[in-house]
């Protein structure tokens, strides 16, 4: 999944160079969403959060 997020960030960086999309923070958005998804896939962190909520 980390590899997929890295590829997405690279692709968004390239897409962001298209004249109509310059200035749109696509790579930053991809990194933010990717980081969120990776945190949700961290089963140890999820277990800790569940234990705290109980």
N, C-alpha and C positions, 0 to 999 in steps of 0.2 A: 504494500500500500504506500509506503514511503516513496518507493520508486515512481509509482503512479502520480503522486502529488508533485514530485520533482519534475516529471515530464509535463504535467499540466502547467506548472509555473513557467517552464521554458517555452511551451507553446504560447501561453498568454503573453509572455515577454515579446515574442516575435509578432503576434497579432497586434500588440500595442504599438508597433512601429508603423502600422497602416495609417496613412494620413488622417483619415476620419476618426481614428481611435487614439491618436496621440493625446496624452494628458489623462487618459482614463487609467486609473491605477489597477489594471488587470492582474499583474503579477502579485501585488500586495493582497488583492482580494482572493486570489487562488491560494496564497500562503495562509491567509487567515482561515479560510474554509478548510483547507487541508489540515491545519493544526487542530482545528475543532474535531474533524473526523478522526484523526489519529488519537486524540485524547479519548474519544468515545470507544475506540477499539482497544484501549489499554485496560485489559480486564482486571489487573491489580488495582488500578485507580478506581474502576467501577465498583469493585468489591469493597474498597475502603469507603467510598461514598455511600454505599448501601448500609454498611455497618454504622456509619455516623448518623444516618437517617433513622435507624431503628431505635 
